[in-house]
């Protein structure tokens, strides 16, 4: 089982697949598409000097505990 960080942005939940430093990425044309494909991600956020590669959580499957 993987332990992913879950973040909430404007009421939507995202599973963080990877956090990278902006200095470690050469931001050439098409770099975001490559990262989305490589990490099977939906969206990329930038906060300060970090880039968050995330997957959108649309529905949470759970079983209630009696």
QUIJO-V462793 format. One record per backbone hydrogen bond with DSSP energy under -1.0 kcal/mol. NH is the residue of the N-H (numbers start at 1). CO is the residue of the C=O. If there is no record, write none. Layout:
NH,CO ; NH,CO
//
This chain:
7,14 ; 9,12 ; 12,9 ; 14,7 ; 15,55 ; 16,5 ; 17,53 ; 18,53 ; 20,51 ; 22,49 ; 24,21 ; 28,26 ; 31,28 ; 34,30 ; 35,31 ; 36,32 ; 37,33 ; 38,34 ; 39,35 ; 41,36 ; 42,54 ; 43,54 ; 45,52 ; 47,50 ; 50,47 ; 51,20 ; 52,45 ; 53,18 ; 54,43 ; 55,15 ; 57,13
//
